[in-house]
Amino acid sequence: FGGADYVNLTSGISLYNTLTQGTVSVWFKTSNNGHLIAIANSGAASGFVYLFVGESTATYADESLCFVFRDSGAVTRINACYRNGTTFLKDNAWHYAAFAVSDIGNKMYLDGKEVALSYATGSTTTTGYFLNGTNFDFISIGVIKYNSTFNDYYKGLIDEVKIYNYALTSDEVQLDY
């Protein structure tokens, strides 16, 4: 991805909109901020889910990787960030990230290991980010689209993007990693 490229996965949006739990995972290599994967209501200012490398939310000064879900009513349901400095994952080395949501909570994994998160909104027991999304009409790798505008293009390499219809366990993450 050169900073103006993305992959449009919107043909699969109906499958995503039926999920009540799941996992998003991806391998990435970069030296920049950017959206790894995003699901959005492309014509509105709210209604999106994304996994972002680098400083994303401006909630913390040391964001490394963030997962954010804001519903179509502009209510942020979850804003979870792994914090280890804004440059930690922008080292041009390959990293694996996964964010899983089950009926009992959520977890983030980085390079095969569960990591502690800081929550500006939500907590480890927040569930339903798949279920609570409405009007999602755009899924992409490498960019987010909202207010009918493309924003925060990713610059770097992305591989093996997966959306599971269940929350991976720690053992399953290890196998995927």
SULTAQUI-V921057 format. One record per run of one state. SS is the DSSP state (@ for helix, = for strand, . for the rest). FROM is the first residue (numbers start at 1). TO is the last residue. If there is no record, write none. Layout:
SS_FROM_TO + SS_FROM_TO
//
This chain:
._1_1 + =_2_2 + ._3_6 + =_7_8 + ._9_9 + @_10_16 + ._17_21 + =_22_30 + ._31_33 + =_34_40 + ._41_47 + =_48_53 + ._54_62 + =_63_70 + ._71_75 + =_76_83 + ._84_94 + =_95_101 + ._102_105 + =_106_110 + ._111_112 + =_113_115 + ._116_117 + =_118_121 + ._122_137 + =_138_141 + ._142_143 + =_144_146 + ._147_148 + =_149_151 + ._152_154 + =_155_164 + ._165_169 + @_170_176 + ._177_177
//
